């Protein structure tokens, strides 16, 4: 499955979360110096999605029909029908279609992008501004997996879920850590955050996690909603497994053990629209 000077945070949040479109009002200069950094942090990696195509120097597609270990129903493809750049945003599009690939036939397609070997980090702040899909059986996620799996298979080496949402609860996002032993001896801990009105499908929102040697902190639109500082793995002492390099993943799953399958109320296609991904590290 799957924080700064208050005035600075408040002004930044107002800027980046308002509006129902990608935050691209002016021609964008990709010079790192013009991208605002929270106090005490420096920008080390980012994608503003300003080109005409997905930047394959930063992202790669996972192509498979393996169900993500959760009995998901989609075939992940690298086709432009399922992921593309539009109006300065990355779009991941889940489709209801009969699709056959090397791993068989599925009735849904989508995309799963990752930064493995192109963006790998140990500790930092991760800001992702996105507008989320909705509907029964729709399961978008912004998350992280270990790049080396130093402590064994899932979830002994850990998993960091910055944001997950169940499409039938479109006003609630979940932040979760997975750790412990290898499946089925894995455990997890986390909390959720709910909007007071509307849903995460109505507008863009900023999803943030801060990760240091002994703590994770989760925010939505600059609002802190949980921290975690207790975890473990079966093969090494604390602070393992969260003391190694992780990479980012963006995907929209369809169906699976947690959200259940789509039903006749589910509307297709469904989009996760990502305005930007920004990674910061502490200034020394």
URFEN-V138013 format. One line per field, one symbol per residue. ss: DSSP state (A for helix, B for strand, O for the rest). psi: psi as a letter, one per 30 degrees, with the letter a starting at -180 (. if undefined). A space follows every 50 residues. Layout:
ss=???
psi=???
This chain:
ss=OOOOOAAAAAAAAAAAAOOOOOOOOOOOOOOAAAOOOOOOBBBBBBBOOO OOOOOOOOOBBOOBOOAAAOOOOBBBOOOOOOBBBBOOBBBBBBBBBBBB BOOBBBBBBBOBBBOOOOOBBOOBBBBBBBBOOOOOOBBBBBBBBBOOOO OOOOOOOOBBBBBBOOOOOOOBBBBBBBBBOOOOOBBBBBBBBBOOOOOO OOOOBBBBBBBBOOBBBBBBOOBBBBBBOOOOBOOBOOOOOOOOOBBBBB BBBBOOOOOOOOOOOOOOOBBBBBBBBBBBBBOO
psi=e..kkeeeeeeeeeeffllglkiiflkkkgkfffkkklkglkkfkljfhf aflkjfffklkkjlhfgggghlfljklgkfffklkkhglkkjjkkjljkk afgaklgklaljklgkgfjkkjlakjkjklkllllkgkilkjaklkffhf gllkgfflkjjeklkkffifgklkkkkkablkkgglllklllkkkflalf fflkljkkkkkafgkkkklkhfjkfllkgklllfgllkgkghhlkllkkk ljlkaleeflllaffkkllkkkkjelkkkllkk.
